[in-house]
């Protein structure tokens, strides 16, 4: 082999060594990125579970509020019913007539 052939072989070995060093550096970088990716996925899963639990708690609170307000909704329905309003107005008219009659008996103008 000639000198130029040995120089070519040396350059080839040097290029292979540089490629191996670069591949080693890249491998460590890829391993670090993979670890960070796994941690991020685990954190995202944790947050998803927390949000799911919070949503469930909110739904349970809404159901509890719905149960607690049931008697008040029934009362509101009764109070705002047209017959109830008419009965109350009739009672108020009758009461005002009775009071007017009492005032006339006493002699107040």
Steps between C-alpha positions, in 0.01 A plus 500: 500500500613843426519794731187654355312176563611501865393865533159404354467211745602730788240757394240225481586379852497862626159557340369181660635610841341845464172334395512274807562798733213690337275194526592464870417867564176462307411186693539672837289790372231261373494313830455829687220608264330162544517531879355853489229379261402219739492743793286742300258226404472389863441860609234546231329180613510622861345833402237321294410288804488807724272679253282189477474478878423871524232466235352207687500699825323788325236264361445349845467847651247595232297185574511574872389860439219372279382269779526770766303753295217262413265619781567863413419438133174339606420798722579742218272304268215521753555869576516607138200292394218723362240352736721570801549859388127545443422353844751733665355804320148395605613462859663845492180659362290331767743610771500861381115499502497369856745769610292771328193369681682514835609856435142600418375340822757687706403821325822595333461691177 
